[in-house]
Structure formats: C-alpha cells, structure tokens
Amino acid sequence: MPIIRKIIEVGGSKAVTLPKSWLDYFEKYEGVKIEQVAIEINGNLTIKPIFPKEANKKQKIGEEAEK
C-alpha cells in the first residue's frame, strides 16, 4: 500500500516532507544522522537516505559479527 504525502509550497519551490519517525528509524538503524537524500526519477520517484561510508562499513561489520 503506498503512503501518500502532500506537496507543499516552500518559498518559490515545492517540497515533500518526510515524517520524523521515518528519519529516526533509519538514523537509529545506521547509527548516523541523515543529512542528504538521493532522488531518482525514472517513471517512479525514489528517495533514499545517503549515509557516510564509515556508517555503511560499521553496519556491515556488525552484520558479519552476528553470523
């Protein structure tokens, strides 16, 4: 089921806001603050968080330790 968000006007631009709980969830999972997102438009609009490479390494190390 898709989650529908409204487009709002911010100054002379348009914006889509993300719920704080979504950011909190990913920040807790990765252990770092989300400061940037990647947006891909190819028939679908995809927004993904960008994490520093160190955080990704930390996550992979943690996954390997759990195995």
C-alpha positions as CSV (number, residue, x, y, z in Angstrom):
1,M,0.0,0.0,0.0
2,P,1.6,3.3,-1.0
3,I,2.0,6.1,1.5
4,I,0.6,9.4,0.2
5,R,2.4,12.7,1.1
6,K,1.2,16.1,0.1
7,I,3.3,18.5,-2.0
8,I,3.7,21.8,-0.2
9,E,5.0,25.2,-1.3
10,V,8.2,26.5,0.4
11,G,9.2,29.9,-0.8
12,G,9.3,29.7,-4.6
13,S,9.8,25.9,-4.5
14,K,7.7,22.8,-3.9
15,A,8.6,20.2,-1.3
16,V,7.5,16.8,0.1
17,T,8.1,16.4,3.8
18,L,9.2,13.1,5.4
19,P,7.8,12.1,8.9
20,K,10.4,12.5,11.6
21,S,9.7,8.9,12.7
22,W,11.0,7.6,9.3
23,L,14.2,9.5,9.7
24,D,14.6,8.5,13.3
25,Y,14.1,4.8,12.3
26,F,16.9,4.9,9.6
27,E,19.2,7.0,11.8
28,K,18.9,4.5,14.6
29,Y,19.5,1.6,12.3
30,E,22.6,3.1,10.7
31,G,23.8,5.0,13.8
32,V,24.3,8.3,12.0
33,K,22.2,11.4,11.2
34,I,20.7,11.6,7.7
35,E,21.7,14.9,6.2
36,Q,21.3,14.1,2.5
37,V,19.0,12.0,0.3
38,A,19.4,10.7,-3.2
39,I,16.4,11.2,-5.6
40,E,16.0,9.0,-8.6
41,I,13.3,9.8,-11.2
42,N,12.7,7.1,-13.8
43,G,8.9,6.8,-14.0
44,N,8.9,6.4,-10.3
45,L,10.1,8.9,-7.7
46,T,12.6,7.1,-5.3
47,I,14.1,8.8,-2.3
48,K,16.9,7.1,-0.5
49,P,19.0,8.2,2.5
50,I,22.7,8.8,2.0
51,F,24.9,7.6,4.8
52,P,28.6,8.3,5.2
53,K,30.8,5.4,4.0
54,E,32.0,4.8,7.6
55,A,28.5,4.1,8.8
56,N,28.0,1.5,6.0
57,K,31.2,-0.2,6.9
58,K,30.2,-0.2,10.6
59,Q,26.8,-1.8,9.7
60,K,28.5,-4.5,7.5
61,I,31.0,-5.3,10.3
62,G,28.1,-5.6,12.8
63,E,26.2,-8.0,10.4
64,E,29.2,-10.2,10.0
65,A,29.8,-10.3,13.8
66,E,26.2,-11.6,14.2
67,K,26.7,-14.5,11.8
